[in-house]
Amino acid sequence: MTGDAPITARAHDPDTGISVEVGPGGGLRDLVLDQRSLRLGQAGLARAVLALVDTATARANARVRRAVGEVDALGLGVAARMAESVEDTTPETWRV
């Protein structure tokens, strides 16, 4: 990580051809699908994307903790604010 670069993380499943990039808290920044992913059907695709988002979110959150330490101890409520922000930007049609 350098200077002003945002903290993000990626996850990729080579079997399904799905790649995601998220910020801390799971805000989706990038989603890449290929022909293999389209064969999963709607429910399968949703499950595969959400599983990768969970993996990438854990990585991004760990990077935040390494970069700034345990933010909960500061009493700033950053985790709650990030979660609310992500929920506000997630379209209802993405929710399973």
N, C-alpha and C positions, 0 to 999 in steps of 0.2 A: 504494500500500500504506500502510495506517495501523496503527500500534500492534500490537495482538494479532491482526489479521486474518490468517488462514492464506494462504499463498502457493498459489494455484491457477491453472489456465489452462483455457480452453475451446477446443474445435474443433467446427465445424458444417459439414455438407455439405448445402447447400440442395437438391441433386438427389435425395438419398436421404432427407432429413428426419431425419438422425441428428445428435444433439448429445451431446458428452461433456464432463465436467469432471474433471480429475485434479489430484492434488497432485504435488509433486516426486517423481521416481522412477516416476511412472505410476500411483499408487494411485487407482483409480476412485472418484470422489465422487458423480457423477451421470451417468445415461444416459437420454436421451430418444429415443424412437422414434416415428415416425408411420406411417400406413398405407403410404406409399411404401416405407419400409424393410422392411416385412414381405413385400414382393414380391420381395426379393432372394434368397430361399431361405436355408437354413441356412448354407451355406459362404459365400455372397456377403455375408450379414449379418455373419458373423464377420470376414471380411476388411475390410469397410467400417468396423466398429467398431474393430478393431485399428489400422487406418491412422489413424483420427482420434485414438485414444489416443496413438499415436506422435507425431503432430503436437502435441497438447496437452502431452504430456510434455516435448518439446523446449522448448516455451514456458515451462512451469513451471520446468524446470531452469535456463533462461536467467535467469528472474526471481530464482531463488535466487542464482545467481552475481553478478547485479547488486546484490542486497541485502547479501550477506555476503562477496563476493569469492570467490577460489579456495579452497574449503574443503579440498581435498586437501593444500595446502601446510601446513595446520595439523597434519597427521598424525593427524587424528581418525577417519579412515575412514568419514566420513559417507556417501559414495556407496555403499559396500559395505553398510552397515547399512540404508540406505533400500531398496536392491535386495532384500535379504533380507526386509525387512518387507513389501514389496509382494508378493514371491513367496509368503510365508506366508499372505497374505490373499486370494490369487487362487484361486477355486474350480477344481478340476481340470476341471470340465465346461466352463469357458471356454477352456481351452487347446486349440489347434488342432494 
